[in-house]
Amino acid sequence: MHAWLKTAIPKLASLDIERSVKFFEALGFQRIAVHPTVAMVSRDEVDVHFWLTDDPAIPNTTGCRVNVNGIDALYQEYLALDIVHPNDPLGDKPWGLREFSILDIDGNILTFAGPIPV
């Protein structure tokens, strides 16, 4: 028998836990738990955890990819919030995914990816 990985929960650096949670609430996530140095939010089947740092360089070098059903609808939702990364709007990529990116309030990059519509 071999090991089978099932899910991943990104842990993103936060310069201000409450501010990070509020930003993700604007993205449609719900707060699950908020403590002084860690927090958890959730939307659909995706959980995101935060850990507090005082080093602003850390969030600028971290991020995650989120697989999405309905990538075009999510893009329109986030486009209306004016948070789509200007260098990575929605597009079909050569690796076979349709994706776009946003930066969170601290600079973590989140790339949302889904199948290219047929």
HELIX and SHEET records of a PDB file:
HELIX    1   1 ILE A   17  ALA A   26  1                                  10    
HELIX    2   2 PRO A   59  THR A   61  5                                   3    
HELIX    3   3 ILE A   71  ALA A   80  1                                  10    
SHEET    1   A 4 LYS A  11  SER A  14  0                                        
SHEET    2   A 4 VAL A  46  LEU A  52  1                                        
SHEET    3   A 4 VAL A  38  ARG A  43 -1                                        
SHEET    4   A 4 GLN A  30  VAL A  34 -1                                        
SHEET    1   B 4 GLY A  63  ASN A  67  0                                        
SHEET    2   B 4 ILE A 109  PRO A 115  1                                        
SHEET    3   B 4 LEU A  97  LEU A 103 -1                                        
SHEET    4   B 4 GLY A  91  ASP A  92 -1                                        
END                                                                             
